[in-house]
Amino acid sequence: MSDIDHLVPDILIRAKQVAEITGLCLSTVYEYQRNGMFPGSVRLAGRTVAWSLNAVIQWVEDRKAGLPIERGHPVRRAASLKDALS
């Protein structure tokens, strides 16, 4: 993590942006998430969920680095909006 990462706040992104950033279809994102292979989402209200942009970017960077996607691999899941932004 660079020094500038501490200056730029994490933001939450919706499913459409997750799909655009990862290149995955939404059904794959949700399947990977259910199996612990993708960062967890944060429930904002009702059925509205979002993901940490930093977590999604890190996931993409791990794939680019050749790190495997393992079924059941532990992924940090934010328990709340506050946790997702920290």
DRENPA-3360 file (N, C-alpha, C; in nm, 2 decimals, always signed):
BEGIN
1 = MSDIDHLV = +0.08/-0.12/+0.00/+0.00/+0.00/+0.00/+0.09/+0.12/+0.00 ~ +0.06/+0.22/-0.09/+0.14/+0.34/-0.10/+0.10/+0.44/+0.00 ~ +0.18/+0.54/+0.02/+0.14/+0.65/+0.11/+0.01/+0.72/+0.07 ~ -0.01/+0.73/-0.06/-0.13/+0.80/-0.11/-0.26/+0.73/-0.08 ~ -0.25/+0.59/-0.06/-0.37/+0.51/-0.03/-0.43/+0.56/+0.10 ~ -0.36/+0.61/+0.19/-0.41/+0.65/+0.32/-0.49/+0.79/+0.30 ~ -0.46/+0.86/+0.20/-0.52/+0.99/+0.17/-0.65/+0.98/+0.10 ~ -0.66/+0.87/+0.02/-0.78/+0.85/-0.06/-0.88/+0.76/+0.01;
9 = PDILIRAK = -1.00/+0.81/+0.04/-1.09/+0.73/+0.11/-1.14/+0.62/+0.02 ~ -1.17/+0.50/+0.08/-1.24/+0.40/+0.01/-1.38/+0.44/-0.02 ~ -1.43/+0.40/-0.13/-1.57/+0.43/-0.17/-1.64/+0.29/-0.19 ~ -1.77/+0.30/-0.19/-1.85/+0.18/-0.22/-1.90/+0.19/-0.36 ~ -1.90/+0.07/-0.43/-1.94/+0.07/-0.56/-2.05/-0.04/-0.57 ~ -2.14/-0.02/-0.67/-2.26/-0.11/-0.69/-2.22/-0.22/-0.78 ~ -2.31/-0.32/-0.80/-2.28/-0.44/-0.87/-2.24/-0.41/-1.02 ~ -2.31/-0.31/-1.08/-2.27/-0.29/-1.22/-2.13/-0.24/-1.23;
17 = QVAEITGL = -2.08/-0.16/-1.14/-1.94/-0.12/-1.15/-1.84/-0.24/-1.11 ~ -1.88/-0.33/-1.02/-1.80/-0.44/-0.99/-1.79/-0.53/-1.12 ~ -1.90/-0.55/-1.19/-1.89/-0.63/-1.31/-1.80/-0.56/-1.42 ~ -1.81/-0.43/-1.43/-1.73/-0.36/-1.53/-1.58/-0.36/-1.49 ~ -1.55/-0.35/-1.36/-1.41/-0.35/-1.32/-1.35/-0.49/-1.33 ~ -1.42/-0.60/-1.29/-1.37/-0.73/-1.29/-1.38/-0.80/-1.43 ~ -1.47/-0.76/-1.51/-1.50/-0.83/-1.63/-1.58/-0.95/-1.62 ~ -1.63/-0.98/-1.49/-1.72/-1.09/-1.46/-1.86/-1.05/-1.48;
25 = CLSTVYEY = -1.95/-1.15/-1.51/-2.09/-1.12/-1.51/-2.14/-1.13/-1.36 ~ -2.25/-1.06/-1.34/-2.30/-1.05/-1.20/-2.32/-1.19/-1.13 ~ -2.37/-1.28/-1.21/-2.40/-1.42/-1.15/-2.27/-1.48/-1.10 ~ -2.16/-1.46/-1.17/-2.03/-1.51/-1.13/-1.98/-1.44/-1.01 ~ -2.00/-1.31/-1.00/-1.96/-1.23/-0.88/-2.03/-1.29/-0.76 ~ -2.16/-1.30/-0.77/-2.24/-1.35/-0.66/-2.20/-1.50/-0.62 ~ -2.18/-1.58/-0.72/-2.13/-1.72/-0.69/-2.00/-1.72/-0.62 ~ -1.90/-1.64/-0.67/-1.77/-1.63/-0.61/-1.79/-1.58/-0.47;
33 = QRNGMFPG = -1.87/-1.48/-0.45/-1.89/-1.43/-0.31/-1.95/-1.54/-0.22 ~ -2.05/-1.61/-0.26/-2.11/-1.71/-0.18/-2.01/-1.82/-0.14 ~ -1.91/-1.85/-0.23/-1.81/-1.95/-0.20/-1.68/-1.89/-0.14 ~ -1.68/-1.77/-0.10/-1.57/-1.71/-0.03/-1.45/-1.68/-0.12 ~ -1.48/-1.66/-0.25/-1.38/-1.64/-0.35/-1.38/-1.50/-0.40 ~ -1.45/-1.41/-0.34/-1.46/-1.27/-0.38/-1.50/-1.19/-0.26 ~ -1.45/-1.07/-0.25/-1.49/-0.99/-0.13/-1.64/-0.98/-0.11 ~ -1.67/-0.97/+0.02/-1.81/-0.96/+0.06/-1.87/-0.82/+0.03;
41 = SVRLAGRT = -2.00/-0.82/+0.02/-2.07/-0.69/+0.00/-2.12/-0.64/+0.13 ~ -2.16/-0.51/+0.13/-2.21/-0.45/+0.24/-2.36/-0.41/+0.21 ~ -2.45/-0.45/+0.30/-2.59/-0.42/+0.28/-2.61/-0.27/+0.32 ~ -2.65/-0.19/+0.23/-2.68/-0.05/+0.26/-2.82/-0.02/+0.31 ~ -2.91/-0.09/+0.24/-3.06/-0.07/+0.28/-3.14/-0.17/+0.20 ~ -3.23/-0.24/+0.27/-3.31/-0.33/+0.19/-3.23/-0.43/+0.11 ~ -3.25/-0.43/-0.02/-3.18/-0.52/-0.11/-3.06/-0.45/-0.17 ~ -3.03/-0.33/-0.13/-2.92/-0.26/-0.19/-2.79/-0.30/-0.12;
49 = VAWSLNAV = -2.69/-0.34/-0.21/-2.56/-0.38/-0.16/-2.45/-0.31/-0.24 ~ -2.33/-0.30/-0.18/-2.22/-0.24/-0.25/-2.09/-0.31/-0.20 ~ -1.99/-0.29/-0.28/-1.86/-0.35/-0.24/-1.76/-0.24/-0.22 ~ -1.66/-0.26/-0.15/-1.54/-0.17/-0.13/-1.46/-0.17/-0.26 ~ -1.44/-0.05/-0.31/-1.37/-0.04/-0.44/-1.23/-0.09/-0.41 ~ -1.16/-0.06/-0.30/-1.03/-0.11/-0.27/-1.02/-0.26/-0.27 ~ -1.12/-0.32/-0.21/-1.12/-0.47/-0.20/-1.14/-0.53/-0.34 ~ -1.22/-0.47/-0.43/-1.24/-0.52/-0.56/-1.11/-0.50/-0.64;
57 = IQWVEDRK = -1.05/-0.39/-0.63/-0.92/-0.36/-0.70/-0.82/-0.46/-0.66 ~ -0.81/-0.48/-0.53/-0.71/-0.58/-0.48/-0.73/-0.72/-0.53 ~ -0.86/-0.76/-0.54/-0.90/-0.89/-0.60/-0.85/-0.90/-0.74 ~ -0.87/-0.79/-0.82/-0.83/-0.79/-0.96/-0.67/-0.80/-0.97 ~ -0.61/-0.72/-0.88/-0.46/-0.72/-0.88/-0.40/-0.86/-0.85 ~ -0.47/-0.93/-0.75/-0.43/-1.06/-0.72/-0.44/-1.16/-0.84 ~ -0.55/-1.14/-0.92/-0.57/-1.22/-1.04/-0.46/-1.19/-1.14 ~ -0.42/-1.06/-1.16/-0.32/-1.02/-1.25/-0.19/-1.07/-1.21;
65 = AGLPIERG = -0.16/-1.09/-1.08/-0.04/-1.14/-1.03/-0.03/-1.29/-1.04 ~ -0.14/-1.35/-1.08/-0.14/-1.50/-1.10/-0.18/-1.58/-0.98 ~ -0.23/-1.51/-0.87/-0.27/-1.58/-0.75/-0.40/-1.65/-0.79 ~ -0.41/-1.77/-0.74/-0.53/-1.86/-0.77/-0.66/-1.81/-0.70 ~ -0.77/-1.84/-0.76/-0.90/-1.82/-0.69/-0.93/-1.96/-0.64 ~ -0.93/-1.97/-0.51/-0.95/-2.10/-0.44/-1.09/-2.10/-0.38 ~ -1.16/-2.21/-0.40/-1.30/-2.23/-0.34/-1.28/-2.23/-0.19 ~ -1.36/-2.15/-0.12/-1.35/-2.15/+0.03/-1.24/-2.07/+0.08;
73 = HPVRRAAS = -1.16/-2.01/-0.01/-1.05/-1.92/+0.04/-1.11/-1.81/+0.12 ~ -1.05/-1.79/+0.24/-1.11/-1.68/+0.33/-1.09/-1.55/+0.27 ~ -1.20/-1.47/+0.26/-1.20/-1.34/+0.21/-1.26/-1.25/+0.32 ~ -1.19/-1.14/+0.35/-1.24/-1.05/+0.45/-1.37/-0.99/+0.41 ~ -1.47/-1.01/+0.50/-1.61/-0.97/+0.47/-1.64/-0.85/+0.57 ~ -1.68/-0.74/+0.52/-1.71/-0.63/+0.61/-1.84/-0.66/+0.68 ~ -1.85/-0.65/+0.81/-1.97/-0.67/+0.88/-2.06/-0.55/+0.87 ~ -2.01/-0.44/+0.85/-2.09/-0.32/+0.84/-2.03/-0.22/+0.75;
81 = LKDALS = -2.11/-0.11/+0.72/-2.06/+0.00/+0.64/-1.93/+0.06/+0.70 ~ -1.93/+0.07/+0.83/-1.81/+0.13/+0.89/-1.69/+0.04/+0.87 ~ -1.71/-0.09/+0.88/-1.59/-0.18/+0.86/-1.55/-0.18/+0.71 ~ -1.64/-0.16/+0.62/-1.61/-0.16/+0.48/-1.52/-0.04/+0.44 ~ -1.55/+0.07/+0.51/-1.48/+0.20/+0.48/-1.35/+0.21/+0.56 ~ -1.32/+0.12/+0.65/-1.20/+0.13/+0.73/-1.09/+0.04/+0.67;
% end
